Amino acid sequence: MKVALCGLGEIGQIHLRAVRESGAELAAVCELDRDLAIQSVGVEVPVFSDVGELIEQTSPDLVDICLPHHLHVPVAVAALENGCDVLLEKPMAADLAGCDEILRVAGESGRRVGVSHNQVHFEPHRRLRQLIDSGELGEIRAIYERLWMGGKYGGWREDSSQVGGGLLMDAGVHRIYMAEYLGGPVQTVTAVMDNPRSEDAFVLTMEFESGALGVIQGGYHGPDGVFDDRIEIQASAGMAEILGCEAFFEGDLDGSLRLRTRIDGAWAGDPVGGHWDESVVASVKEALADLEAGRDPEVGLVEGRAAVAVVEAAYRSAEEGRTVPMVELTRGSRE
Ligand SMILES: NC(=O)c1ccc[n+]([C@@H]2O[C@H](COP(=O)([O-])OP(=O)(O)OC[C@H]3O[C@@H](n4cnc5c(N)ncnc54)[C@H](O)[C@@H]3O)[C@@H](O)[C@H]2O)c1
């Protein structure tokens, strides 16, 4: 399979590693920073600064998109219209209309789309999902996720028109798709935030279709250097907590990762390990394998859109001071 990789920044470097490890052919890269591109892939792989030219000249089977959010839709649409499958970094698009545009063009072109929700591939998260599926925890009653960061990243992330929002649309999206991965579909969202669509701090409360409740709380206002990321689950027969994926990748914490469970009345540590970069590599490799085999990836159009829909529901809730039912954001619903 011929893969074209667009964007060789922070996450593009991990995708590059995954593409190389997968055995796929790296047919070309698209990157505005030519020095970075040559440093990353050498002189053997063609470097472009325009995705249209890249597709025309190299005919890739798959375009892997690791670009700022506002570029996800135009690049994905160009790739799909030219007969390529697509893999997108999170979030699928900077807004819900963008997700629907990708869905429409994917449907018309008959091509497949994967969305890299890498934390689904973080081993402690997968173990937790297995525990839920096995019934050992009983029924999930509450999910609590937190994201405390100390300070912001610069660059395009400072421009909410490129991000499609603030912290919730960027790092917050991981918490949303994890909430749905563990708790199933969200039914309603009620949110409070400092400055909706350009937020530095937010609290979402969610009702899941299962009847469980959820809270996602995040903010940039931690002390310098903090990146605290964790998940806790309260269920009818047990509890579980995970000290998060990104807390370790940012280096705020060291030591071994922790999944702790309380089942049958006793807390126990689970030895499952995992690292943030491995979760990204696994996510990309599995999507590539599925697309090469002509299968829809585990995370695709449905899951990608669902996460962005919860973000949009949170923005509406915070702006309008009401609880937003997710049915309002169903594709094709009158808004
Ligand atoms: N899964 C994760 O944990 C994770 C972590 C970081 C970023 N991301 C996601 O990855 C994507 C990229 O984020 P990043 O942190 O790597 O950004 P980045 O700024 O580090 O890298 C973006 C790269 O794209 C290049 N670029 C920008 N415009 C371009 C254009 N028009 N044509 C070609 N190249 C262009 C830039 O030169 C830069 O090298 C975003 O969707 C972001 O949310 C995901």
The ligand as an SDF file (V2000), in Angstrom:
LIG
                    3D

 44 48  0  0  0  0  0  0  0  0999 V2000
   -3.0750   11.8130   19.2200 N   0  0  0  0  0  0  0  0  0  0  0  0
   -2.4020   12.6860   19.9430 C   0  0  0  0  0  0  0  0  0  0  0  0
   -2.0660   12.4640   21.1100 O   0  0  0  0  0  0  0  0  0  0  0  0
   -2.0130   13.9850   19.2940 C   0  0  0  0  0  0  0  0  0  0  0  0
   -0.9380   14.7310   19.7780 C   0  0  0  0  0  0  0  0  0  0  0  0
   -0.5880   15.9000   19.1030 C   0  0  0  0  0  0  0  0  0  0  0  0
   -1.3180   16.3140   18.0020 C   0  0  0  0  0  0  0  0  0  0  0  0
   -2.3810   15.5740   17.5700 N   0  0  0  0  0  0  0  0  0  0  0  0
   -3.1660   15.9920   16.3880 C   0  0  0  0  0  0  0  0  0  0  0  0
   -2.3070   15.9160   15.2450 O   0  0  0  0  0  0  0  0  0  0  0  0
   -2.5910   16.9820   14.3440 C   0  0  0  0  0  0  0  0  0  0  0  0
   -1.3250   17.8030   14.1380 C   0  0  0  0  0  0  0  0  0  0  0  0
   -0.8880   18.2930   15.3910 O   0  0  0  0  0  0  0  0  0  0  0  0
    0.6740   18.4810   15.7340 P   0  0  0  0  0  0  0  0  0  0  0  0
    0.7680   18.6900   17.2030 O   0  0  0  0  0  0  0  0  0  0  0  0
    1.4780   17.4040   15.1120 O   0  0  0  0  0  0  0  0  0  0  0  0
    0.9570   19.8780   15.0060 O   0  0  0  0  0  0  0  0  0  0  0  0
    2.3830   20.4530   14.6330 P   0  0  0  0  0  0  0  0  0  0  0  0
    2.2030   21.9190   14.5600 O   0  0  0  0  0  0  0  0  0  0  0  0
    3.4400   19.9000   15.5330 O   0  0  0  0  0  0  0  0  0  0  0  0
    2.6430   19.8550   13.1740 O   0  0  0  0  0  0  0  0  0  0  0  0
    1.8720   20.2370   12.0550 C   0  0  0  0  0  0  0  0  0  0  0  0
    2.7660   20.1610   10.8170 C   0  0  0  0  0  0  0  0  0  0  0  0
    1.9710   20.4400    9.6810 O   0  0  0  0  0  0  0  0  0  0  0  0
    2.7320   21.2820    8.8020 C   0  0  0  0  0  0  0  0  0  0  0  0
    1.7820   22.0290    7.9840 N   0  0  0  0  0  0  0  0  0  0  0  0
    0.9520   23.0330    8.3750 C   0  0  0  0  0  0  0  0  0  0  0  0
    0.2110   23.4500    7.3300 N   0  0  0  0  0  0  0  0  0  0  0  0
    0.5410   22.6840    6.2740 C   0  0  0  0  0  0  0  0  0  0  0  0
    0.1070   22.6130    4.9250 C   0  0  0  0  0  0  0  0  0  0  0  0
   -0.8280   23.4360    4.4410 N   0  0  0  0  0  0  0  0  0  0  0  0
    0.6750   21.7010    4.1130 N   0  0  0  0  0  0  0  0  0  0  0  0
    1.6430   20.8660    4.5670 C   0  0  0  0  0  0  0  0  0  0  0  0
    2.1060   20.8890    5.8440 N   0  0  0  0  0  0  0  0  0  0  0  0
    1.5630   21.7800    6.6840 C   0  0  0  0  0  0  0  0  0  0  0  0
    3.5410   22.1720    9.7190 C   0  0  0  0  0  0  0  0  0  0  0  0
    4.6780   22.6820    9.0550 O   0  0  0  0  0  0  0  0  0  0  0  0
    3.8950   21.2020   10.8480 C   0  0  0  0  0  0  0  0  0  0  0  0
    5.1380   20.5560   10.6420 O   0  0  0  0  0  0  0  0  0  0  0  0
   -3.7840   17.7260   14.9590 C   0  0  0  0  0  0  0  0  0  0  0  0
   -4.9730   17.1790   14.4600 O   0  0  0  0  0  0  0  0  0  0  0  0
   -3.6530   17.4360   16.4500 C   0  0  0  0  0  0  0  0  0  0  0  0
   -4.8480   17.5450   17.1900 O   0  0  0  0  0  0  0  0  0  0  0  0
   -2.7280   14.4190   18.1830 C   0  0  0  0  0  0  0  0  0  0  0  0
  1  2  1  0
  2  3  2  0
  2  4  1  0
  4  5  1  0
  4 44  2  0
  5  6  2  0
  6  7  1  0
  7  8  2  0
  8  9  1  0
  8 44  1  0
  9 10  1  0
  9 42  1  0
 10 11  1  0
 11 12  1  0
 11 40  1  0
 12 13  1  0
 13 14  1  0
 14 15  2  0
 14 16  1  0
 14 17  1  0
 17 18  1  0
 18 19  2  0
 18 20  1  0
 18 21  1  0
 21 22  1  0
 22 23  1  0
 23 24  1  0
 23 38  1  0
 24 25  1  0
 25 26  1  0
 25 36  1  0
 26 27  1  0
 26 35  1  0
 27 28  2  0
 28 29  1  0
 29 30  1  0
 29 35  2  0
 30 31  1  0
 30 32  2  0
 32 33  1  0
 33 34  2  0
 34 35  1  0
 36 37  1  0
 36 38  1  0
 38 39  1  0
 40 41  1  0
 40 42  1  0
 42 43  1  0
M  CHG  2   8   1  16  -1
M  END
$$$$
